[in-house]
Amino acid sequence: MSYSTQMIEAIQNEELGLASELLLQAIDSDPDEELYALIETLYDLGFLNETKEVVTELLTRYPEDDGLKLTLAEIAIEEGDELEAFEWLNKVEPDSPFYVQSLLVSADYYQTLELPEVSKEKLIEAKTLLPEEPVIDFALGELLFTSGKYKEAIPYYENLLMSHHLEFAGTSIYGRLGSAYGIIGDLGNAIDYMTEAVDMQESTDHLFQLGYLYFTNENYTRSTELFNKVKEQDPSYTSVYVYLAKGYLEQNDEEAALKVVDEGRFYDKENPSLYIVGAEASLAKGDTEAAETFYKKAMERDPENLTLTLHLSNLLIEQERFQEALDIMEMPLEAGEDDPQLYWNSAKAYNHEEDFYKARENYEKAYYSLKDSPEFLKDYAVFLREEGDREGFIKLSERYLTLRPDDLEVLEWVNNEELY
């Protein structure tokens, strides 16, 4: 039995002192092919220092072996020694049979250093040298996909399909293409590819993604079927409940939506989105009390969510609970939230609370963003009319009438004002 084999056995038996002694004997006595095998085993076991000792010894015997240099580069990467890693990588010349491999190692390392453009350059060079190599296509596809360059990633994934690689490194190529096409808005191709991914492996993730694509495509019947499959496969897959509830809501099945919200809260009671859908379903049923409760629960979990503040303030204003609406808008206003809808809601509430100065102030702040909104212009114009600002009223009303020329009520108001 070789010293290399004995050393591995010693490691497995946790006899590390003996393993160190056997390593020295292996380097002195074992044939080179045994030492090359030992390098791979030690590296896989995570014994980097011991691996480095064997590699360094073999490199003195075979100084032109670029594979050994790459191993030292990979060890330096594992140890976080950037300078040494690049020093060894740069020793692999372009005419070396290991040059493409060195480019792949460099590309991977640059990506971990958050330098995706340099990583891409290395992979493109490797692609030029080995245009048919699927590993390079997959690496380029993954680099571009994870960098948010989905359109650029697609051709590399399609290359893999053309070379009959339906899966690579445990990743579904159909699934990647479905996701990439979906993100760039090509829902037809996205659904086709994701359907293929589901047909190959009906995983929970693929089912959810396919359901989401159908949801985005407004095919709520199909998305609901798929989301229910996800829920059956894994009830703790929390992302599905919001979209399943929304799908039911789009199909005017408020009861089913609320049932799903309750189911989702069992697994993820801190998700504000569930409470928002619950509020929307309750409003659709005309249950404003339940809607208010849902909105308040959502705000407890996400107090800085301005959209929630606006939804609840809308509800309170509709119920003429103006001071309560102002109370919930107070925090974002004091925090300097520059949102035109927030200003408009505040203006309406202050107006009804007869704080006309603050009402006008907020109308003016909202105007710059909402000057093309007919609803806002009419509301602001009515306020100015009630305030006796004849010039401001006519100016806003005329702008409103360019957008809604058939509003006879406002036209009559303007004509009556212009008589004086």
Secondary structure as UniProt FT lines:
FT   HELIX           3..12
FT   TURN            13..14
FT   HELIX           16..29
FT   HELIX           32..45
FT   HELIX           48..61
FT   TURN            63..64
FT   HELIX           66..78
FT   TURN            79..80
FT   HELIX           82..89
FT   TURN            90..91
FT   TURN            94..95
FT   TURN            97..98
FT   HELIX           99..112
FT   TURN            113..114
FT   HELIX           116..129
FT   TURN            131..132
FT   HELIX           134..146
FT   TURN            147..148
FT   HELIX           150..162
FT   TURN            163..164
FT   STRAND          167..168
FT   TURN            169..170
FT   STRAND          171..172
FT   HELIX           173..183
FT   TURN            184..185
FT   HELIX           187..200
FT   HELIX           204..216
FT   TURN            217..218
FT   HELIX           220..233
FT   TURN            235..236
FT   HELIX           239..250
FT   TURN            251..252
FT   HELIX           254..267
FT   TURN            269..270
FT   HELIX           272..285
FT   HELIX           288..301
FT   TURN            303..304
FT   HELIX           306..318
FT   TURN            319..320
FT   HELIX           322..334
FT   TURN            335..336
FT   HELIX           340..352
FT   TURN            353..354
FT   HELIX           356..370
FT   TURN            371..372
FT   HELIX           374..386
FT   TURN            387..388
FT   HELIX           390..403
FT   TURN            405..406
FT   HELIX           408..418
//
